[in-house]
């Protein structure tokens, strides 16, 4: 089942359904913001073949300029379940999340909006492509994620921070 509550760390077995769900969401997002983005890609662990992942579809939308986000119809996004996460402050990135349940803050999709072909864009795409082209690295990543999920089942931020060393090791191969 797609979705994870705020702060929770839970991995699900790989599913071919994740790519189908991404295509469905891509179609919706292209209808909502397609005129203001250059490309939309599936990223994150659900975009890596054959590994366990948190059951959330991560996507990256490339814009010509971060100012283009001002042209997004946030009311239409909200009506489709997407909320701009203003508290997430990452230089060069805006984050939107789709929730299936606002009471428990159950996220099903995360949309990272970044400059098209900029650093964030290149890093997300490279990491996904590298792990898909190097299954042994993908399995190493999966094993580390499993260990971290068992260690930090209720602390998503520490789980994410702990993965950074592995991610940086892969990104250094660019």
Secondary structure, 3 states (H helix, E strand, C coil): CCCECCCCCCEECCCCHHHHHHHHHHHHHHHHHHHHCCEEEEECHHHCCCCCEECCEEEEEEECCHHHHHHCCHHHHHHCCEEECCCCCECCEEEEEEEEECCCCEEEEEEEEEECCCHHHHHHHHHHHHHHHCHHHHHHHHHHHHHHHHHCCCCHHHHHHHHHHHHHHHHCCC
